[in-house]
Amino acid sequence: MKNLLKADGERTEPVITKDELRNSFTKILTNLYFVKQQLKGYLPLLLSKATFKPLKLQIREIIININADLLRLDFIFKVLNIDPATLNSTIRDSINLESQVTRNLKDLNLTETDMSILYHILIVETISSSSFKLLFKQAILLGNKEIYNWVHEILKESIATKKKINELVKAYFEQ
């Protein structure tokens, strides 16, 4: 086996075993799963607070997409023979997006509320699409076509949603 360590102990090339890849994939997948579950729980609140009609329509579409994403993620967990309810998530245990958003929406006028919602969704979708890009690369390395296809579908949807939110931000300022 080739020595991949420099004299100072740093690796000269990235090395990851199949088990490390699967563990990393599972951790990222689990965190994204719990973020999607949190979003599903509080998007109706954002929908009720939004006043800009295109934003309300986009939130409705995101709710539909999240339900589809959660089904896809459930299928991936089944392929991996993992019950997500048994997994620990750093996201689930440390971040409560709903309380953060609720706190941020207090005492705002209608315009500020819409802008806060737009930016919040944009940030979440940016993180989501970036995370699913990494997950997609890992899915390729895992070599399971079924997992690869499910992650690819979620990634395409996430990128499309992020693009629509960017367009909404632009449209909001042009109204």
Helices and strands as residue ranges (DSSP letters): H 18-49, H 53-79, G 84-86, H 90-94, H 97-104, H 110-142, H 145-174
